[in-house]
């Protein structure tokens, strides 16, 4: 290897390392808002996680691009130019993001940058130029020193090994903490920008190394009071609640995964169709997410899914479940897919509830759904009416277990595309929903047979929609975009002493929490104290909806969908076609982003 290449490689290594520690110093700003727990493991994890993370951020372009490039084209000016540019961009971005995080408690994205005023951009430009000058001086000084010390040992390999060992320790500790519900460590994740530590809970459970359900009961339910959620202001004010009558209403919530409103008809869902005719119908209802995780979050929390990470890492339960338990309700949860991944309700909404099935009830999809009904019937047969109940039954239509398809079930609107693949996809979907509908019939009949129907609020809804190439864009399924097909869900409520009625205003899952807290538990707080929604019976329609998926979020308003992926954003119309971003309602977007920080202290 030539002398020039050796010097450039040494220089890149040290330039990246020095910038790593500069980035770490900038990153101390994030830690000002972190409440350090009195926990030895967490105290070792936080500094090592911060240092190794900023080392990776600073060195990623150097290792992946500049080092290979310097071996091919050992041109000092080119390598210097690119290294200085990358370092300047990374450190300036960290300065801006740290200041943004200090004010908003979430990290910067390109969409948030749209709302900056011109003065902010001027200040960012000045910061960039100052950092650029500093990085240029650092680069030249470092190169001169390394050239003079060309033959001296600089212990680069030893430092690299030390960094790798520390990184391995941090990731291993997080894998263990996540698998064992140790929130003193997992609660730190959201503080660092672009920090995504490793998870392996399902793999460890599959290998038999951990017992997820036993660990959950020990770590979460028994020690919930030790959770450090000081960063949250949820609810904003203490709740004041008292039941509306001497005999409180029961609540049964039945959630059918990925059920579209159009699929509720006499052929596909005869049970739900019959139920719908006697129920209160919300005909323009949206989920707060296009994935099961975020859809379920919006049902139980009624706030933007952008908060999910904080609630998950701190294992903060839903105010809805909290209040039901505080009012001595029996809380029952049964899920065909399990309360673990993907919804992770075991460590969010239901964190205080014992005896949840973290994993699927059965490896067989149909059997897993049947077991939801079986377990409900077993519980109901032992139910004693001294205490009211809140029950959550989740069915996951067994699409992958459908062998024979009845194409006569397919609604006419989906017959326009006659390809075999399309018809099979829609056919499997409709057939699986019909299967779940029969299970729901058994549940509803059992409630009627027990005489409890007249004193139970029964809710049938879905966590999100399901796209079937509605817009000729090739999308099937969910969690892939924010079209109406993936966002809209049915919502039908059979409420004792309330007449059947149809509501046409835009409602959302954010409205379920305030409705139940107000109408069932008699909570007198304004909805804004604990939710982003309204009482469903108020007639209010949302002006904007913050909805999310696993790695993005969207702000829906009017006929526009503004999707943020962090590094970029796009604006689409109601048919999910790209449109110009020139006429964005910045005032409304700013209101939406305020909603995304309102429940942080």
BAFITI-338767 format. One record per residue (C-alpha): y, x, z. Coordinates in steps of 0.02 Angstrom, whole numbers, plus 50000, padded with zeros to 5 digits. Layout:
N
YXZ
...
// end
This chain:
601
500005000050000
501715006849952
503025011950080
504234998250022
502904984850048
502454991450222
504254991550279
504574974150210
503024967150295
503504975150462
505274968950441
504694951150403
503574951150557
504944956750674
506294946150591
505194930850615
504794935350794
506614938050843
507094921650761
505694913150856
506514917851020
508224912650955
507444895850911
506674895051085
508374897951164
509094883751059
507594873351109
508014874851294
509234860651261
507754848751239
507054853551408
508654848251499
508044830151478
506264833251532
505744829251711
504564843351759
503094836651861
502514845852015
500934850851926
500354868751900
499474865451734
500964856251663
502144869951722
501104882751628
500934871551476
502764867251445
503484884951422
501984891251322
501984875551213
503854877751180
503744896251136
502204894951025
502914879650937
504554888250895
503614903850840
502634893050717
504214884150656
505124900550626
503664909950549
502864896650440
503904900550284
503724919250317
501834919050333
501474906250196
502784911750068
503734927750101
502324939350154
501254935350001
502814936449892
503294953549962
501564960149913
501784953849735
503654956949714
504214969749846
506054967049805
507114969749959
508594959149900
507504944249854
506494944850016
508064947050120
508954932650034
507504920550058
507134925850238
508964924450291
509104907450205
507544900550288
508054906950461
509804900050442
509164882950388
507884881950530
509064887350669
510514876650607
509344861650597
508764864950775
510564865650838
510994849250753
509374840850808
509554846650988
511294839150996
510674823150913
509204822051034
510374824251182
511314808651129
509924797751059
508284803951139
507404804550972
507424817550835
508464818950679
507904812350510
508734811850340
509064793250364
510024796150525
511064808950430
511694794850317
512664788050465
513564804250504
515444803850475
516294817050363
516874827250513
515074829350570
514594836550401
516074848550409
515494854650580
513704856650519
514314866850371
515334878150486
513794880350598
512744884750446
513984897950388
514114905650562
512224906650578
512114913650401
513294927950445
512344931350607
510644931450517
511304943250383
511924955550515
510284954050611
509254957050453
510194972950404
510204980150580
508354976750601
507904984650434
508895000550476
508025002350644
506294999350572
506595012050434
507065025250562
505545020950667
504375019650519
502955029750596
503145023850776
501895010950842
502764994150863
501294984650938
501434970850808
499564967150808
499484966050996
500964953950998
500144943450862
498534942450962
499494937551119
500364923551024
498694917250955
497904917351129
499374907751201
499304895251057
497434892851084
497714889951270
499084877151237
498064867551108
496484868051213
497444861751364
498194847551265
496494842551192
495804841751370
497324832351438
497284819551297
495414816751318
495544814751507
497144804151511
498124818151597
499884812151559
500754826251653
500414836451496
500374823551356
502044816651414
502914832151348
502444829951164
503954820151103
505244832751166
504954846051033
505424842350851
503944841150731
502734845250874
500994838350839
499704845950957
497834844150925
496794829150979
494904828050991
494534813851112
493374804450994
492444820350946
492184825251128
491564807751170
490384807851020
489664824451077
489394817151250
490554829551335
491664816051410
491474797951465
493064789951397
492964773851496
492574782051663
493954794851640
495184781251591
494854771351749
495064786951855
496604794351772
497554779151711
497164763851814
496934771951985
498344784551969
499604774951867
500904776752003
500904795551972
501484793551792
503164801551763
504114789351651
505844793751717
506454795651538
506204777051506
507334762851553
506034749151529
506464736251579
508324740051581
508564728951735
507294723151865
506374707351813
506654690951903
505214678951870
504454663351948
503174651651868
503894635851795
502624624551880
501454624352029
499994625551907
500354640451792
499754640051613
498354651151552
498644661351395
497324665351264
497864676951124
496694678650975
497144692550854
496254693850687
496524711050615
497444711550447
497544692650421
498774687350287
499654670450307
499064664950133
497254666750187
497394652550311
496704637950211
495274625250222
494054636350123
494304653550200
494794648950378
494294630850411
494404633350600
496134641250598
496734628450470
496204614250585
497014623050733
498614625850632
498824607150598
498974603750785
499964619450827
501744625750820
501894635750659
503034650450623
503054651550435
504124667050410
503364678850537
503324697850528
502394711350622
503274726250699
502074737850610
500934739550458
499594748850557
498524741850698
499314753750822
501104748850787
500734730550757
499884729150926
501314738751007
502574726050942
501504711551005
501434718051183
503094727151202
504274717951084
505264733851047
505314745750897
503714755450868
504734771550865
504514771151055
502624771651040
502424790351068
503404790051231
502464775051300
500804782451246
501104799751318
501734792651482
500384779051486
501714765751520
500974748351518
501784733051440
503014722951544
502074707451484
500414713351558
501314719951712
502064702951748
500444693551719
499584705051843
501034703851967
500834684851959
498994686552003
498354682251829
496604687751784
496854699151634
495414700551512
495374711351356
493954711851228
494104721051062
492814722650924
493624739050869
493864745451047
495464748151145
495464766651103
495894772850930
496714766450822
497734754750934
497614765651092
497994750251197
496924757851334
498344769751376
499824758951325
499914739951348
498294738351450
498494754451550
498354744851715
496844734451665
495074739151719
493464737151622
494084738651443
492914743451304
493734759451241
492484761051097
491784748350974
490634735551051
489304739950923
489124752150777
488724736950670
490324728250616
489684710350618
488804712750783
490384720350859
491344704450814
489954693250880
489984702751044
491824698451068
491314680051070
489784683351177
490764692851308
492104679351310
490784665851339
490004676151479
491694678451562
492154659951542
490514654251620
490984663851779
492834659551777
493534651751934
495134642051909
495984647452072
496914660451970
497614658151794
497104670151656
497824680051512
496474684351385
496614694951229
495234693751100
495324705350951
494234702750796
494104715650657
493484707250496
491884716550442
492384720550263
491174735050248
489714724150302
489934710950166
488454711150047
488614694549956
490314688749893
490764670649860
492114672349727
492534653849746
493394658349909
494704669049821
496414660449817
497084656849644
498564668749660
497354683549669
496344678349515
497684683849392
497004701649394
495224699849332
494584717749354
492924719249444
493634731249574
495074719549616
493954704149632
492704713549741
494084719849856
494834702449876
493114694549889
492534706150028
494164703050119
494064683950109
492214683750152
492494694450308
493884682850367
492744667750346
491484676750457
492784679450594
493404661550578
491684655250630
491774666050787
493484659050829
492754641550813
491504645650950
492894652151063
494004636851039
492554624951065
492084633951226
493844631851291
493834613451247
492124611051327
492704619151489
494184607251500
495414621851498
496234618451330
497534606651403
498164620051522
498074635151406
499324642151281
498264647451132
499014660051010
498214664850845
499024679050749
498684696050670
499234713750703
499854716250523
499604709950346
498484716350207
499024720750031
497974716049880
498934724349738
500264710749757
501614720349665
500514729149535
500794745649624
498944749049657
499064746849846
497614738849939
497454737750128
498774741850257
499754756250337
500264762450164
501974754150141
503184741150212
503014727250084
502994709150140
501124708650101
500804721650237
502124715350359
501954696450360
500684688450476
500244670750529
500794664550700
500134648050767
500334642450948
499504627451030
500564624151183
500194610651311
501574597251313
502404604451157
502284594450996
501724602450832
503224609050737
503624621150597
504924634950612
505574643350455
506784656350526
506294674650520
505294678250677
504324693750727
503044700350850
504534706250952
504794687850998
503094685251080
503484694651241
505124685751281
504344668951239
502884671051359
503924679051497
505224665251487
504144649951452
502574654151553
503154665651693
504924658751711
505804675551692
507684672951694
508234689951628
509104690551458
507834695451325
508844711151290
508344718151460
506564721251402
506404716851217
507174717651044
506644699751008
507104681951054
506234666751126
505274659550978
505924642051018
507754647251017
507884645850828
508644663350816
508214674050665
508224692950666
509584701950567
508554717750556
506804722950603
506254740750647
504434741950597
503294756950592
501664765250545
500844781650594
502064794050517
503584783850464
504654768850507
505674756150410
507204745550441
507024728750355
508554717850327
509034704650201
508044708750044
508034727550076
506774739350154
507424756450207
505964768150242
506174784450337
504874798250320
505904810850420
506274823450284
506764809850159
507034791050145
506954777750011
507704760549984
506664746449908
506884728049868
505804713549925
504574716849782
504444734749845
505314742349695
506534757049720
508374752249715
510004761649735
510474767349910
512324765849871
512614748849952
511714751450118
512424741550264
512824756450376
513424745550518
511764736450523
510774752750509
511774759650654
511344744150757
509514746750717
509584764850772
510444760150933
508964748650965
507854763950943
508684772751091
509174758251204
507644759551315
507884778051352
508894783551503
// end
